[in-house]
Amino acid sequence: MIYLDDLLKSEDFGRAVSAVAKDFREKNNLPEIHQLGIVVPDVEAAAAELEEKGIGPFFIASSGLKLWRERGKSKSFHGKVGIAYHKGFEFELLEPGTGSAFYGSCVDKECRMVVQHLGFRSKGVDAHAGELEEKGCKTWVRGTISSFPLVTDFVYMDTRSKAGIIVEYIDMRLFGFPVKIPAGIFHALGRLEKLIGKRSLSF
């Protein structure tokens, strides 16, 4: 397992992150790492711990997903997520959720923050998934998060045996147009949540 605190303790955080699955990424022409997907037992507790280290503040929300198809089987998944940025990388904190063991199976027994996957921004996640499928990496989860006008399509690929970690493709669109939400927006929303005393919003 890759633990977030080990990366944070590195002399050069950016270089440490860039070293994760480097050979696999270069071989398959993956874009720059956008996101660290971090599985934790409790998003709010993990966010508070990281905020004490000067990361964030985190925007936290819970939601049911419009689509969650795992190993070809549709499931009803509901989860909680926390988003913030650190040195150019998006931190996505994820609880186990309900309806699937995809995240829950990665929770560390000692409650350390596990970097479960690397996220990459892409236009059209299915095409990129198909390219890795042809190289022997199966699609694990295909999902959609919808909160109109913002829609995010994503796909998790089972690249563990080849990359040592899961790869995720992410396509976020606003009114149908590709969009990257600035880090400052997430941090401002996190401050607002703390100000009003509601640490997590439901969608």
N, CA, C and O of each residue as an XYZ file, in Angstrom:
812
protein
N       0.830     -1.200      0.000
C       0.000      0.000      0.000
C       0.871      1.260      0.000
O       1.989      1.264      0.515
N       0.336      2.312     -0.583
C       1.006      3.609     -0.576
C       0.279      4.489      0.433
O      -0.936      4.670      0.344
N       1.016      5.030      1.381
C       0.411      5.845      2.426
C       0.698      7.320      2.188
O       1.812      7.707      1.833
N      -0.333      8.134      2.391
C      -0.189      9.561      2.139
C       0.867     10.184      3.031
O       1.626     11.039      2.576
N       0.934      9.779      4.282
C       1.895     10.420      5.180
C       3.337     10.171      4.748
O       4.209     11.001      5.003
N       3.597      9.032      4.093
C       4.942      8.775      3.581
C       5.288      9.765      2.468
O       6.416     10.252      2.394
N       4.320     10.058      1.607
C       4.556     11.032      0.539
C       4.751     12.431      1.113
O       5.607     13.185      0.651
N       3.955     12.771      2.116
C       4.042     14.109      2.710
C       5.360     14.319      3.453
O       5.828     15.450      3.583
N       5.952     13.241      3.936
C       7.219     13.339      4.658
C       8.427     13.455      3.713
O       9.541     13.736      4.154
N       8.198     13.240      2.432
C       9.290     13.309      1.463
C       9.843     14.724      1.381
O       9.112     15.696      1.576
N      11.132     14.838      1.094
C      11.746     16.158      0.951
C      11.124     16.932     -0.205
O      10.991     18.154     -0.140
N      10.745     16.226     -1.257
C      10.117     16.843     -2.419
C       8.818     16.093     -2.695
O       8.828     15.027     -3.311
N       7.698     16.656     -2.234
C       6.410     15.978     -2.359
C       6.052     15.724     -3.817
O       5.633     14.624     -4.176
N       6.217     16.738     -4.650
C       5.879     16.594     -6.060
C       6.652     15.481     -6.731
O       6.092     14.709     -7.510
N       7.940     15.394     -6.432
C       8.770     14.349     -7.024
C       8.348     12.971     -6.517
O       8.349     12.001     -7.275
N       7.988     12.884     -5.241
C       7.557     11.610     -4.672
C       6.277     11.121     -5.336
O       6.140      9.936     -5.641
N       5.334     12.046     -5.559
C       4.088     11.669     -6.223
C       4.363     11.266     -7.666
O       3.815     10.276     -8.149
N       5.194     12.012     -8.343
C       5.495     11.732     -9.754
C       6.204     10.397     -9.953
O       6.198      9.849    -11.056
N       6.812      9.873     -8.895
C       7.511      8.593     -8.991
C       6.557      7.406     -8.923
O       6.927      6.288     -9.281
N       5.313      7.649     -8.458
C       4.347      6.554     -8.318
C       3.933      6.054     -9.701
O       3.455      6.828    -10.531
N       4.115      4.778     -9.938
C       3.743      4.141    -11.207
C       4.342      4.853    -12.414
O       3.732      4.884    -13.483
N       5.521      5.420    -12.251
C       6.123      6.223    -13.325
C       6.342      5.423    -14.603
O       6.001      5.890    -15.689
N       6.903      4.226    -14.486
C       7.177      3.417    -15.673
C       5.890      3.079    -16.418
O       5.837      3.156    -17.646
N       4.866      2.709    -15.677
C       3.576      2.368    -16.286
C       2.974      3.580    -16.977
O       2.462      3.470    -18.091
N       3.032      4.730    -16.329
C       2.454      5.944    -16.908
C       3.167      6.337    -18.201
O       2.532      6.706    -19.189
N       4.490      6.252    -18.176
C       5.249      6.626    -19.371
C       5.008      5.630    -20.506
O       4.876      6.027    -21.664
N       4.954      4.371    -20.184
C       4.742      3.334    -21.195
C       3.397      3.491    -21.877
O       3.257      3.198    -23.064
N       2.398      3.957    -21.119
C       1.043      4.059    -21.652
C       0.623      5.499    -21.970
O      -0.554      5.781    -22.195
N       1.606      6.399    -21.982
C       1.367      7.788    -22.364
C       0.239      8.451    -21.570
O      -0.588      9.167    -22.134
N       0.214      8.209    -20.271
C      -0.785      8.845    -19.429
C      -0.420     10.311    -19.215
O       0.762     10.656    -19.198
N      -1.414     11.175    -19.052
C      -1.127     12.595    -18.807
C      -0.563     12.796    -17.407
O      -0.339     11.829    -16.680
N      -0.335     14.045    -17.032
C       0.170     14.345    -15.695
C      -0.843     13.925    -14.635
O      -2.051     13.970    -14.866
N      -0.346     13.522    -13.488
C      -1.226     13.129    -12.388
C      -2.022     14.341    -11.925
O      -1.458     15.388    -11.609
N      -3.329     14.184    -11.891
C      -4.211     15.246    -11.425
C      -4.623     15.037     -9.978
O      -4.699     15.985     -9.197
N      -4.885     13.799     -9.636
C      -5.533     13.526     -8.350
C      -4.916     12.343     -7.623
O      -4.499     11.361     -8.236
N      -4.867     12.460     -6.285
C      -4.570     11.326     -5.416
C      -5.883     10.920     -4.754
O      -6.477     11.695     -4.005
N      -6.328      9.703     -5.036
C      -7.542      9.183     -4.410
C      -7.161      8.488     -3.115
O      -6.469      7.470     -3.134
N      -7.610      9.035     -1.988
C      -7.145      8.606     -0.670
C      -8.299      8.022      0.135
O      -9.256      8.727      0.453
N      -8.212      6.749      0.461
C      -9.264      6.073      1.218
C      -9.009      6.219      2.717
O      -7.912      5.953      3.207
N     -10.043      6.645      3.427
C      -9.954      6.870      4.879
C     -11.215      6.332      5.541
O     -12.253      6.227      4.889
N     -11.143      5.989      6.834
C     -12.354      5.524      7.522
C     -13.391      6.623      7.686
O     -14.591      6.357      7.640
N     -12.931      7.871      7.879
C     -13.815      8.991      8.166
C     -13.283     10.239      7.457
O     -12.226     10.756      7.817
N     -14.009     10.715      6.462
C     -13.553     11.865      5.685
C     -13.389     13.107      6.544
O     -12.383     13.807      6.433
N     -14.357     13.387      7.394
C     -14.297     14.611      8.188
C     -13.113     14.604      9.150
O     -12.459     15.631      9.335
N     -12.832     13.451      9.763
C     -11.690     13.344     10.668
C     -10.384     13.482      9.904
O      -9.457     14.146     10.366
N     -10.308     12.856      8.735
C      -9.095     12.944      7.925
C      -8.869     14.366      7.429
O      -7.738     14.850      7.407
N      -9.952     15.033      7.031
C      -9.837     16.423      6.573
C      -9.318     17.312      7.691
O      -8.450     18.155      7.465
N      -9.843     17.128      8.896
C      -9.400     17.930     10.042
C      -7.916     17.710     10.317
O      -7.188     18.652     10.627
N      -7.476     16.460     10.201
C      -6.061     16.136     10.440
C      -5.159     16.804      9.409
O      -4.106     17.340      9.755
N      -5.567     16.774      8.151
C      -4.759     17.386      7.104
C      -4.811     18.909      7.169
O      -3.825     19.578      6.860
N      -5.939     19.450      7.561
C      -6.057     20.902      7.698
C      -5.131     21.433      8.785
O      -4.630     22.552      8.683
N      -4.905     20.644      9.814
C      -3.957     21.031     10.863
C      -2.537     21.116     10.317
O      -1.684     21.798     10.885
N      -2.291     20.419      9.209
C      -0.973     20.444      8.564
C      -0.893     21.524      7.490
O       0.110     21.644      6.787
N      -1.966     22.307      7.374
C      -1.959     23.402      6.408
C      -2.488     23.045      5.034
O      -2.321     23.819      4.092
N      -3.120     21.896      4.897
C      -3.692     21.465      3.627
C      -5.191     21.751      3.639
O      -5.888     21.404      4.592
N      -5.676     22.378      2.589
C      -7.099     22.652      2.522
C      -7.423     24.109      2.772
O      -6.600     24.975      2.478
N      -8.620     24.412      3.317
C      -9.623     23.485      3.863
C     -10.328     22.659      2.793
O     -10.375     23.025      1.619
N     -10.873     21.531      3.243
C     -11.543     20.595      2.356
C     -13.020     20.932      2.192
O     -13.706     21.286      3.151
N     -13.488     20.814      0.961
C     -14.920     20.829      0.693
C     -15.401     19.393      0.813
O     -14.860     18.502      0.159
N     -16.412     19.158      1.642
C     -16.891     17.804      1.920
C     -18.348     17.673      1.509
O     -19.168     18.540      1.811
N     -18.663     16.593      0.824
C     -20.037     16.365      0.374
C     -20.331     14.869      0.330
O     -19.427     14.047      0.181
N     -21.611     14.533      0.462
C     -22.041     13.141      0.318
C     -23.127     13.082     -0.743
O     -23.906     14.019     -0.918
N     -23.160     11.969     -1.440
C     -24.107     11.866     -2.552
C     -24.270     10.420     -2.995
O     -23.375      9.591     -2.830
N     -25.434     10.142     -3.558
C     -25.632      8.894     -4.274
C     -25.190      9.112     -5.713
O     -25.279     10.231     -6.218
N     -24.722      8.079     -6.375
C     -24.218      8.227     -7.735
C     -25.279      7.854     -8.764
O     -26.062      6.925     -8.567
N     -25.285      8.602     -9.864
C     -26.223      8.320    -10.949
C     -25.925      6.969    -11.571
O     -26.833      6.229    -11.949
N     -24.629      6.657    -11.673
C     -24.211      5.373    -12.253
C     -23.033      4.822    -11.482
O     -22.070      5.538    -11.207
N     -23.111      3.550    -11.135
C     -21.980      2.818    -10.567
C     -22.078      1.391    -11.109
O     -22.872      0.587    -10.619
N     -21.269      1.084    -12.119
C     -21.261     -0.239    -12.724
C     -19.927     -0.887    -12.426
O     -18.891     -0.455    -12.931
N     -19.951     -1.913    -11.617
C     -18.734     -2.553    -11.121
C     -18.598     -3.966    -11.674
O     -19.462     -4.819    -11.468
N     -17.486     -4.195    -12.387
C     -17.257     -5.494    -13.035
C     -18.455     -5.871    -13.905
O     -18.821     -7.042    -13.997
N     -19.063     -4.862    -14.545
C     -20.182     -5.105    -15.443
C     -21.538     -5.186    -14.775
O     -22.549     -5.341    -15.460
N     -21.588     -5.083    -13.436
C     -22.842     -5.194    -12.703
C     -23.214     -3.848    -12.083
O     -22.404     -3.248    -11.376
N     -24.426     -3.374    -12.340
C     -24.885     -2.098    -11.800
C     -25.185     -2.221    -10.308
O     -25.803     -3.189     -9.863
N     -24.739     -1.227     -9.545
C     -24.970     -1.194     -8.111
C     -25.434      0.201     -7.703
O     -25.249      1.172     -8.438
N     -26.035      0.283     -6.532
C     -26.453      1.570     -5.979
C     -25.426      1.974     -4.931
O     -25.353      1.380     -3.856
N     -24.635      2.991     -5.256
C     -23.542      3.400     -4.357
C     -23.793      4.792     -3.811
O     -24.218      5.693     -4.535
N     -23.522      4.955     -2.519
C     -23.615      6.262     -1.865
C     -22.332      6.453     -1.056
O     -21.917      5.563     -0.314
N     -21.709      7.629     -1.208
C     -20.455      7.848     -0.499
C     -20.241      9.289     -0.088
O     -21.034     10.175     -0.408
N     -19.155      9.499      0.626
C     -18.777     10.842      1.081
C     -17.367     11.128      0.592
O     -16.501     10.254      0.609
N     -17.146     12.374      0.154
C     -15.865     12.757     -0.424
C     -15.435     14.112      0.109
O     -16.267     14.972      0.400
N     -14.125     14.292      0.234
C     -13.565     15.578      0.617
C     -12.533     15.990     -0.417
O     -11.681     15.183     -0.791
N     -12.593     17.253     -0.896
C     -11.701     17.712     -1.954
C     -10.908     18.942     -1.507
O     -11.476     19.900     -0.982
N      -9.594     18.903     -1.722
C      -8.716     20.058     -1.518
C      -7.495     19.861     -2.403
O      -7.293     18.790     -2.975
N      -6.688     20.902     -2.508
C      -5.475     20.824     -3.325
C      -4.235     21.062     -2.463
O      -4.262     21.807     -1.483
N      -3.151     20.404     -2.863
C      -1.873     20.575     -2.169
C      -0.754     20.492     -3.195
O      -0.563     19.459     -3.838
N      -0.029     21.568     -3.340
C       1.118     21.642     -4.254
C       0.766     21.162     -5.654
O       1.529     20.431     -6.287
N      -0.395     21.584     -6.123
C      -0.802     21.300     -7.486
C      -1.557     20.009     -7.702
O      -2.036     19.756     -8.807
N      -1.676     19.184     -6.674
C      -2.392     17.918     -6.791
C      -3.720     17.984     -6.040
O      -3.807     18.542     -4.947
N      -4.745     17.405     -6.648
C      -6.031     17.309     -5.968
C      -6.001     16.142     -4.993
O      -5.623     15.028     -5.358
N      -6.399     16.397     -3.761
C      -6.572     15.342     -2.758
C      -8.057     15.007     -2.705
O      -8.885     15.879     -2.442
N      -8.389     13.756     -2.953
C      -9.774     13.295     -2.872
C      -9.865     12.280     -1.733
O      -9.401     11.147     -1.862
N     -10.461     12.693     -0.630
C     -10.653     11.792      0.500
C     -11.944     11.012      0.297
O     -12.974     11.595     -0.042
N     -11.899      9.705      0.499
C     -13.042      8.846      0.220
C     -13.317      7.889      1.367
O     -12.416      7.187      1.825
N     -14.564      7.861      1.832
C     -14.985      6.886      2.835
C     -15.400      5.590      2.130
O     -15.586      5.585      0.913
N     -15.546      4.494      2.880
C     -15.963      3.231      2.265
C     -17.291      3.335      1.517
O     -17.463      2.704      0.474
N     -18.231      4.124      2.038
C     -19.529      4.255      1.401
C     -20.369      3.006      1.561
O     -19.989      2.076      2.272
N     -21.527      2.989      0.889
C     -22.431      1.840      0.950
C     -22.780      1.397     -0.468
O     -22.893      2.216     -1.381
N     -22.946      0.108     -0.631
C     -23.337     -0.445     -1.923
C     -22.213     -1.114     -2.670
O     -22.456     -1.779     -3.677
N     -20.979     -0.957     -2.204
C     -19.823     -1.568     -2.847
C     -18.667     -1.640     -1.848
O     -18.575     -0.823     -0.932
N     -17.794     -2.621     -2.034
C     -16.604     -2.759     -1.181
C     -15.372     -2.166     -1.856
O     -14.253     -2.365     -1.382
N     -15.566     -1.435     -2.965
C     -14.442     -0.930     -3.744
C     -13.493     -0.086     -2.911
O     -12.280     -0.287     -2.961
N     -14.027      0.850     -2.151
C     -13.186      1.673     -1.284
C     -12.940      0.994      0.060
O     -11.822      1.010      0.576
N     -13.976      0.407      0.614
C     -13.881     -0.185      1.948
C     -12.808     -1.245      2.071
O     -12.211     -1.400      3.137
N     -12.552     -1.981      0.996
C     -11.542     -3.046      1.040
C     -10.132     -2.487      1.199
O      -9.199     -3.234      1.492
N      -9.969     -1.170      1.007
C      -8.641     -0.551      1.091
C      -8.410      0.190      2.409
O      -7.340      0.763      2.611
N      -9.391      0.186      3.300
C      -9.219      0.889      4.572
C      -8.115      0.215      5.385
O      -8.110     -1.003      5.562
N      -7.193      1.021      5.867
C      -6.063      0.501      6.635
C      -6.497      0.171      8.063
O      -7.258      0.920      8.676
N      -6.010     -0.952      8.584
C      -6.388     -1.381      9.931
C      -5.952     -0.383     10.990
O      -6.579     -0.271     12.044
N      -4.867      0.349     10.707
C      -4.373      1.337     11.662
C      -4.877      2.746     11.325
O      -4.397      3.742     11.867
N      -5.842      2.801     10.431
C      -6.492      4.061     10.044
C      -5.559      5.047      9.353
O      -5.810      6.252      9.378
N      -4.487      4.557      8.736
C      -3.632      5.433      7.947
C      -4.331      5.761      6.628
O      -5.179      5.003      6.158
N      -3.968      6.893      6.044
C      -4.595      7.325      4.795
C      -3.929      6.627      3.622
O      -2.741      6.821      3.365
N      -4.697      5.818      2.916
C      -4.179      4.983      1.834
C      -4.410      5.659      0.481
O      -5.540      6.018      0.152
N      -3.355      5.829     -0.291
C      -3.497      6.329     -1.655
C      -3.914      5.145     -2.518
O      -3.088      4.328     -2.924
N      -5.211      5.070     -2.789
C      -5.762      3.922     -3.506
C      -5.602      4.032     -5.014
O      -5.370      3.038     -5.702
N      -5.731      5.272     -5.526
C      -5.662      5.422     -6.984
C      -5.072      6.763     -7.393
O      -5.027      7.712     -6.610
N      -4.624      6.814     -8.633
C      -4.176      8.044     -9.270
C      -5.236      8.454    -10.281
O      -5.683      7.637    -11.086
N      -5.640      9.734    -10.239
C      -6.658     10.219    -11.159
C      -6.062     11.071    -12.262
O      -5.180     11.894    -12.017
N      -6.555     10.867    -13.499
C      -6.071     11.597    -14.661
C      -7.256     12.227    -15.393
O      -8.238     11.548    -15.693
N      -7.159     13.514    -15.674
C      -8.202     14.188    -16.441
C      -8.150     13.718    -17.888
O      -7.070     13.560    -18.458
N      -9.324     13.495    -18.480
C      -9.371     13.029    -19.858
C     -10.663     13.484    -20.526
O     -11.645     13.796    -19.852
N     -10.656     13.519    -21.831
C     -11.856     13.791    -22.601
C     -12.378     12.465    -23.134
O     -11.806     11.884    -24.056
N     -13.465     11.998    -22.546
C     -14.006     10.715    -22.965
C     -13.332      9.564    -22.249
O     -12.360      8.997    -22.748
N     -13.847      9.217    -21.076
C     -13.186      8.190    -20.265
C     -13.267      6.806    -20.898
O     -12.374      5.981    -20.704
N     -14.327      6.548    -21.651
C     -14.505      5.201    -22.200
C     -13.452      4.862    -23.254
O     -12.992      3.723    -23.336
N     -13.077      5.846    -24.052
C     -12.050      5.601    -25.068
C     -10.717      5.264    -24.420
O     -10.015      4.354    -24.860
N     -10.369      6.010    -23.361
C      -9.107      5.743    -22.663
C      -9.158      4.388    -21.958
O      -8.170      3.655    -21.926
N     -10.315      4.071    -21.400
C     -10.468      2.764    -20.753
C     -10.275      1.652    -21.774
O      -9.651      0.631    -21.487
N     -10.817      1.863    -22.971
C     -10.673      0.857    -24.018
C      -9.227      0.610    -24.385
O      -8.842     -0.525    -24.665
N      -8.421      1.661    -24.388
C      -7.003      1.512    -24.723
C      -6.292      0.629    -23.703
O      -5.475     -0.218    -24.066
N      -6.608      0.832    -22.419
C      -5.982     -0.005    -21.385
C      -6.561     -1.412    -21.378
O      -5.867     -2.375    -21.052
N      -7.853     -1.528    -21.743
C      -8.455     -2.861    -21.852
C      -7.681     -3.697    -22.856
O      -7.437     -4.882    -22.630
N      -7.293     -3.075    -23.970
C      -6.562     -3.789    -25.013
C      -5.189     -4.245    -24.531
O      -4.589     -5.150    -25.111
N      -4.696     -3.612    -23.465
C      -3.386     -3.970    -22.921
C      -3.507     -4.870    -21.694
O      -2.535     -5.090    -20.971
N      -4.719     -5.386    -21.471
C      -4.908     -6.376    -20.415
C      -5.351     -5.835    -19.071
O      -5.366     -6.568    -18.082
N      -5.714     -4.555    -19.021
C      -6.188     -3.955    -17.763
C      -7.702     -3.826    -17.833
O      -8.218     -3.067    -18.654
N      -8.410     -4.542    -17.001
C      -9.866     -4.566    -17.049
C     -10.486     -3.326    -16.389
O      -9.940     -2.756    -15.445
N     -11.633     -2.939    -16.919
C     -12.403     -1.877    -16.278
C     -12.998     -2.420    -14.987
O     -13.639     -3.470    -14.980
N     -12.780     -1.701    -13.907
C     -13.280     -2.144    -12.605
C     -14.615     -1.470    -12.306
O     -15.613     -2.134    -12.025
N     -14.615     -0.140    -12.372
C     -15.849      0.619    -12.100
C     -16.021      1.692    -13.163
O     -15.074      2.405    -13.496
N     -17.227      1.801    -13.690
C     -17.599      2.913    -14.572
C     -18.715      3.674    -13.865
O     -19.746      3.094    -13.526
N     -18.515      4.956    -13.646
C     -19.499      5.700    -12.872
C     -19.770      7.094    -13.404
O     -19.038      7.617    -14.245
N     -20.847      7.681    -12.889
C     -21.214      9.048    -13.219
C     -21.753      9.731    -11.975
O     -22.607      9.188    -11.274
N     -21.244     10.932    -11.708
C     -21.764     11.782    -10.649
C     -22.456     12.951    -11.329
O     -21.848     13.649    -12.140
N     -23.729     13.169    -11.001
C     -24.489     14.215    -11.678
C     -25.148     15.143    -10.670
O     -25.960     14.724     -9.844
N     -24.779     16.408    -10.761
C     -25.429     17.466     -9.983
C     -25.560     18.640    -10.940
O     -24.740     19.558    -10.939
N     -26.609     18.593    -11.760
C     -26.762     19.536    -12.868
C     -26.512     20.969    -12.418
O     -27.032     21.411    -11.394
N     -25.708     21.689    -13.197
C     -25.219     21.417    -14.561
C     -23.858     20.725    -14.612
O     -23.258     20.608    -15.680
N     -23.363     20.258    -13.434
C     -22.043     19.628    -13.388
C     -22.193     18.112    -13.435
O     -22.901     17.521    -12.619
N     -21.518     17.491    -14.400
C     -21.554     16.039    -14.546
C     -20.125     15.518    -14.649
O     -19.319     16.039    -15.420
N     -19.823     14.496    -13.873
C     -18.486     13.902    -13.908
C     -18.595     12.422    -14.257
O     -19.223     11.648    -13.534
N     -17.982     12.042    -15.364
C     -17.858     10.631    -15.726
C     -16.487     10.155    -15.266
O     -15.506     10.894    -15.358
N     -16.418      8.931    -14.776
C     -15.129      8.393    -14.336
C     -15.085      6.897    -14.566
O     -16.116      6.230    -14.656
N     -13.877      6.389    -14.656
C     -13.692      4.950    -14.780
C     -12.434      4.554    -14.023
O     -11.379      5.170    -14.172
N     -12.564      3.523    -13.215
C     -11.420      2.953    -12.500
C     -10.957      1.710    -13.254
O     -11.750      0.826    -13.579
N      -9.656      1.665    -13.523
C      -9.079      0.532    -14.223
C      -8.294     -0.348    -13.246
O      -7.607      0.157    -12.358
N      -8.401     -1.654    -13.418
C      -7.659     -2.579    -12.559
C      -6.234     -2.713    -13.099
O      -5.913     -3.639    -13.843
N      -5.405     -1.771    -12.703
C      -4.015     -1.721    -13.156
C      -3.042     -2.126    -12.049
O      -1.838     -1.895    -12.158
N      -3.565     -2.726    -10.995
C      -2.718     -3.011     -9.829
C      -1.521     -3.895    -10.161
O      -0.415     -3.640     -9.684
N      -1.727     -4.928    -10.971
C      -0.628     -5.857    -11.247
C       0.443     -5.235    -12.136
O       1.604     -5.641    -12.078
N       0.071     -4.258    -12.955
C       1.014     -3.638    -13.872
C       1.586     -2.313    -13.360
O       2.725     -1.957    -13.666
N       0.779     -1.586    -12.574
C       1.207     -0.265    -12.095
C       1.406     -0.206    -10.590
O       2.028      0.724    -10.076
N       0.878     -1.199     -9.884
C       0.979     -1.185     -8.427
C      -0.062     -0.307     -7.768
O      -0.042     -0.119     -6.551
N      -0.973      0.232     -8.563
C      -2.003      1.126     -8.052
C      -3.112      1.200     -9.095
O      -2.893      0.873    -10.262
N      -4.298      1.627     -8.678
C      -5.438      1.765     -9.584
C      -5.328      3.084    -10.350
O      -4.920      4.103     -9.794
N      -5.691      3.054    -11.612
C      -5.724      4.252    -12.449
C      -7.180      4.671    -12.662
O      -8.044      3.835    -12.931
N      -7.439      5.968    -12.538
C      -8.780      6.505    -12.781
C      -8.720      7.577    -13.869
O      -7.848      8.446    -13.856
N      -9.658      7.500    -14.806
C      -9.846      8.570    -15.787
C     -11.060      9.396    -15.359
O     -12.078      8.841    -14.944
N     -10.949     10.715    -15.460
C     -11.984     11.626    -14.984
C     -12.322     12.632    -16.079
O     -11.435     13.262    -16.655
N     -13.618     12.774    -16.357
C     -14.089     13.750    -17.346
C     -15.187     14.584    -16.691
O     -16.319     14.122    -16.544
N     -14.850     15.817    -16.297
C     -15.794     16.710    -15.641
C     -16.300     17.744    -16.641
O     -15.517     18.380    -17.347
N     -17.634     17.902    -16.691
C     -18.215     18.836    -17.651
C     -19.273     19.720    -16.997
O     -20.052     19.274    -16.154
N     -19.277     20.980    -17.410
C     -20.257     21.956    -16.953
C     -21.069     22.391    -18.163
O     -20.527     22.940    -19.123
N     -22.395     22.138    -18.109
C     -23.248     22.386    -19.271
C     -22.692     21.704    -20.523
O     -22.831     22.215    -21.634
N     -22.060     20.541    -20.327
C     -21.545     19.769    -21.445
C     -20.157     20.140    -21.906
O     -19.607     19.490    -22.795
N     -19.573     21.183    -21.317
C     -18.244     21.627    -21.716
C     -17.201     21.208    -20.671
O     -17.457     21.317    -19.472
N     -16.031     20.731    -21.111
C     -14.981     20.337    -20.164
C     -14.631     21.485    -19.228
O     -14.525     22.635    -19.653
N     -14.454     21.167    -17.958
C     -14.150     22.198    -16.968
C     -13.216     21.643    -15.900
O     -13.289     20.472    -15.530
N     -12.355     22.496    -15.426
C     -11.519     22.175    -14.270
C     -11.809     23.227    -13.209
O     -11.508     24.406    -13.394
N     -12.389     22.798    -12.104
C     -12.747     23.739    -11.049
C     -11.484     24.165    -10.316
O     -10.736     23.310     -9.843
N     -11.229     25.463    -10.209
C     -10.015     25.949     -9.539
C      -9.952     25.501     -8.078
O     -10.971     25.362     -7.402
N      -8.731     25.283     -7.621
C      -8.533     24.860     -6.229
C      -9.171     25.834     -5.262
O      -9.733     25.425     -4.247
N      -9.091     27.132     -5.569
C      -9.635     28.143     -4.675
C     -11.117     28.005     -4.430
O     -11.601     28.370     -3.359
N     -11.858     27.481     -5.406
C     -13.303     27.281     -5.238
C     -13.566     26.231     -4.166
O     -14.392     26.433     -3.276
N     -12.856     25.106     -4.257
C     -13.032     24.055     -3.257
C     -12.655     24.557     -1.863
O     -13.355     24.285     -0.887
N     -11.548     25.289     -1.779
C     -11.094     25.783     -0.482
C     -12.075     26.805      0.081
O     -12.318     26.835      1.287
N     -12.637     27.641     -0.787
C     -13.621     28.626     -0.332
C     -14.886     27.935      0.175
O     -15.460     28.340      1.185
N     -15.308     26.904     -0.526
C     -16.486     26.155     -0.077
C     -16.213     25.458      1.256
O     -17.091     25.372      2.114
N     -14.987     24.964      1.416
C     -14.620     24.343      2.684
C     -14.669     25.339      3.825
O     -15.144     25.014      4.913
N     -14.182     26.554      3.588
C     -14.235     27.608      4.622
C     -15.679     27.943      4.966
O     -16.019     28.151      6.131
N     -16.532     27.992      3.934
C     -17.944     28.299      4.158
C     -18.608     27.222      5.005
O     -19.374     27.536      5.916
N     -18.322     25.957      4.713
C     -18.875     24.865      5.505
C     -18.483     25.011      6.973
O     -19.316     24.843      7.864
N     -17.221     25.322      7.217
C     -16.750     25.478      8.589
C     -17.396     26.686      9.262
O     -17.694     26.662     10.456
N     -17.608     27.744      8.475
C     -18.195     28.969      9.017
C     -19.637     28.748      9.456
O     -20.052     29.233     10.509
N     -20.397     28.018      8.650
C     -21.809     27.805      8.979
C     -22.011     26.599      9.895
O     -23.132     26.314     10.318
N     -20.918     25.893     10.197
C     -21.009     24.768     11.113
C     -21.611     23.512     10.514
O     -22.064     22.634     11.249
N     -21.624     23.411      9.200
C     -22.127     22.206      8.514
C     -20.977     21.643      7.698
O     -20.721     22.087      6.578
N     -20.294     20.677      8.257
C     -19.031     20.219      7.668
C     -19.208     19.396      6.410
O     -18.253     19.220      5.653
N     -20.403     18.887      6.166
C     -20.628     18.104      4.965
C     -21.987     18.444      4.370
O     -22.985     18.504      5.088
N     -22.027     18.664      3.072
C     -23.267     18.939      2.369
C     -23.734     17.690      1.634
O     -22.917     16.878      1.200
N     -25.042     17.538      1.496
C     -25.615     16.383      0.811
C     -26.217     16.801     -0.518
O     -26.883     17.831     -0.624
N     -25.966     15.979     -1.533
C     -26.512     16.262     -2.871
C     -27.306     15.082     -3.385
O     -27.841     15.133     -4.492
